[in-house]
Amino acid sequence: MILHALNELYSRLKDDPDYQIALPGYSTQKINFRVVLKPDGRLFEIQDSQIQTDRGLRPRSVKVLGGAKPSGSGINPCFLWDNSGYMLGYRPEDENPDRTAKSFAAFREKHLNLEKKMGSKPFSAVCHFLEEWDPSTADDYPFLSQLKTGFGVFQILGKSSFVHEDSLIQKWWKQREAEEPSETDEVVEQCLITGAVAPIARIHEEKIKGVADAQSGGATIVGFNAHAFESYGKSQSYNAPVSKTAAFQYSTALNALLAGPMSEKHRLRL
């Protein structure tokens, strides 16, 4: 089985630094820009973080907190990373500025509400920036107009690491992941990949990237989006029961092959 092979591949790749495999609760995202702040939260510069390769510029692969960007039309801010609409309240050639304004407001509120819990100076710098930042001034940074897609992160001036890599933030995130309650309607069955009895994924949230002609958020290789595909009273991915852990691992391994930093070794388009 392909999914079984990918699940086993995850266990081999997660310890290989060349592939930058993410652990549960984390994901590897394509980062196009970084918002560089002074230690007090004042903006220093918005910088291009792409990497020059033989084939031109490509986004930098960075492990961030949280899974893939949630799909759907709702307002869904990420934690210390996101696109320019959420992080800065700006999108080039914006067709829906009202939604962009609401996205930035949600991103700002999410972080300000956590500042006292965090106890991290870099995190407080981000919060100060979000309080003071005026999205109407984004035009003063010509680089932003080139950002058609891609995500950004925060960085403190003089630091080589990103804000989300701060030790206090990492500690808080790991504790949050450990304490996160299970869904009340969680389904526990035998996983068809591992054979273990475990919580089953209702949907496989990690989208597959680097697939030609797929939706902008990525492709799904296990999904049931119509009643005609369901049977025995089971809906969505319960028709093919895969544990949450296995769903994360097989999709993360496949993304490492298709869209990871070593993807040119593994991809061949016919």
Solvent accessible surface area in square Angstrom, and as a share of the most:
residue,aa,sasa,rsa
1,M,148,0.66
2,I,134,0.68
3,L,26,0.13
4,H,73,0.33
5,A,57,0.44
6,L,15,0.08
7,N,18,0.09
8,E,83,0.37
9,L,27,0.13
10,Y,5,0.02
11,S,61,0.39
12,R,156,0.57
13,L,16,0.08
14,K,79,0.33
15,D,110,0.57
16,D,47,0.24
17,P,113,0.71
18,D,79,0.41
19,Y,23,0.09
20,Q,59,0.26
21,I,5,0.03
22,A,2,0.01
23,L,97,0.48
24,P,78,0.49
25,G,18,0.18
26,Y,32,0.12
27,S,6,0.04
28,T,36,0.21
29,Q,5,0.02
30,K,82,0.35
31,I,0,0.00
32,N,16,0.08
33,F,1,0.00
34,R,50,0.18
35,V,0,0.00
36,V,6,0.04
37,L,0,0.00
38,K,58,0.25
39,P,99,0.63
40,D,72,0.37
41,G,1,0.01
42,R,134,0.49
43,L,41,0.20
44,F,89,0.37
45,E,74,0.33
46,I,9,0.05
47,Q,46,0.20
48,D,57,0.29
49,S,1,0.01
50,Q,47,0.21
51,I,56,0.28
52,Q,126,0.56
53,T,43,0.25
54,D,156,0.81
55,R,203,0.74
56,G,26,0.25
57,L,103,0.51
58,R,86,0.32
59,P,34,0.22
60,R,82,0.30
61,S,17,0.11
62,V,10,0.06
63,K,88,0.37
64,V,0,0.00
65,L,2,0.01
66,G,15,0.15
67,G,34,0.33
68,A,20,0.16
69,K,47,0.20
70,P,70,0.44
71,S,87,0.56
72,G,65,0.62
73,S,104,0.67
74,G,44,0.42
75,I,66,0.34
76,N,31,0.16
77,P,27,0.17
78,C,11,0.07
79,F,7,0.03
80,L,0,0.00
81,W,1,0.00
82,D,0,0.00
83,N,24,0.13
84,S,7,0.05
85,G,0,0.00
86,Y,3,0.01
87,M,0,0.00
88,L,0,0.00
89,G,14,0.13
90,Y,33,0.13
91,R,86,0.31
92,P,22,0.14
93,E,147,0.66
94,D,48,0.25
95,E,174,0.78
96,N,77,0.39
97,P,88,0.55
98,D,89,0.46
99,R,68,0.25
100,T,6,0.04
101,A,59,0.46
102,K,115,0.49
103,S,1,0.00
104,F,7,0.03
105,A,41,0.32
106,A,25,0.19
107,F,0,0.00
108,R,75,0.27
109,E,104,0.47
110,K,73,0.31
111,H,0,0.00
112,L,55,0.27
113,N,102,0.52
114,L,27,0.13
115,E,55,0.25
116,K,198,0.84
117,K,143,0.60
118,M,10,0.05
119,G,58,0.56
120,S,3,0.02
121,K,176,0.75
122,P,33,0.21
123,F,0,0.00
124,S,39,0.25
125,A,3,0.03
126,V,0,0.00
127,C,0,0.00
128,H,70,0.31
129,F,4,0.02
130,L,0,0.00
131,E,97,0.43
132,E,119,0.53
133,W,21,0.08
134,D,71,0.37
135,P,44,0.28
136,S,85,0.55
137,T,50,0.29
138,A,1,0.01
139,D,112,0.58
140,D,103,0.53
141,Y,62,0.24
142,P,102,0.64
143,F,34,0.14
144,L,0,0.00
145,S,55,0.36
146,Q,126,0.56
147,L,13,0.06
148,K,130,0.55
149,T,108,0.63
150,G,22,0.21
151,F,38,0.16
152,G,0,0.00
153,V,0,0.00
154,F,1,0.00
155,Q,22,0.10
156,I,13,0.07
157,L,76,0.38
158,G,81,0.78
159,K,125,0.53
160,S,112,0.72
161,S,52,0.33
162,F,25,0.10
163,V,4,0.02
164,H,2,0.01
165,E,75,0.34
166,D,34,0.17
167,S,85,0.55
168,L,86,0.43
169,I,0,0.00
170,Q,39,0.17
171,K,139,0.59
172,W,49,0.17
173,W,14,0.05
174,K,125,0.53
175,Q,99,0.44
176,R,88,0.32
177,E,58,0.26
178,A,88,0.68
179,E,117,0.52
180,E,97,0.44
181,P,117,0.73
182,S,79,0.51
183,E,90,0.40
184,T,148,0.86
185,D,106,0.55
186,E,49,0.22
187,V,42,0.24
188,V,84,0.48
189,E,52,0.23
190,Q,114,0.51
191,C,1,0.00
192,L,71,0.35
193,I,9,0.04
194,T,72,0.42
195,G,38,0.37
196,A,53,0.41
197,V,109,0.63
198,A,24,0.18
199,P,52,0.32
200,I,2,0.01
201,A,6,0.04
202,R,103,0.38
203,I,73,0.37
204,H,8,0.04
205,E,125,0.56
206,E,30,0.14
207,K,49,0.21
208,I,4,0.02
209,K,50,0.21
210,G,35,0.33
211,V,62,0.36
212,A,52,0.41
213,D,146,0.76
214,A,39,0.30
215,Q,154,0.68
216,S,130,0.84
217,G,50,0.48
218,G,12,0.12
219,A,19,0.15
220,T,68,0.40
221,I,85,0.43
222,V,17,0.10
223,G,49,0.48
224,F,52,0.22
225,N,142,0.73
226,A,40,0.31
227,H,160,0.72
228,A,93,0.72
229,F,120,0.50
230,E,46,0.21
231,S,59,0.38
232,Y,209,0.79
233,G,86,0.83
234,K,73,0.31
235,S,49,0.32
236,Q,63,0.28
237,S,3,0.02
238,Y,34,0.13
239,N,34,0.17
240,A,23,0.18
241,P,26,0.17
242,V,0,0.00
243,S,5,0.03
244,K,74,0.31
245,T,82,0.48
246,A,1,0.01
247,A,7,0.06
248,F,27,0.11
249,Q,35,0.15
250,Y,3,0.01
251,S,1,0.00
252,T,17,0.10
253,A,0,0.00
254,L,29,0.14
255,N,20,0.10
256,A,7,0.06
257,L,35,0.17
258,L,41,0.21
259,A,15,0.12
260,G,12,0.12
261,P,34,0.21
262,M,49,0.22
263,S,17,0.11
264,E,121,0.54
265,K,137,0.58
266,H,79,0.35
267,R,112,0.41
268,L,153,0.76
269,R,188,0.68
270,L,199,0.99
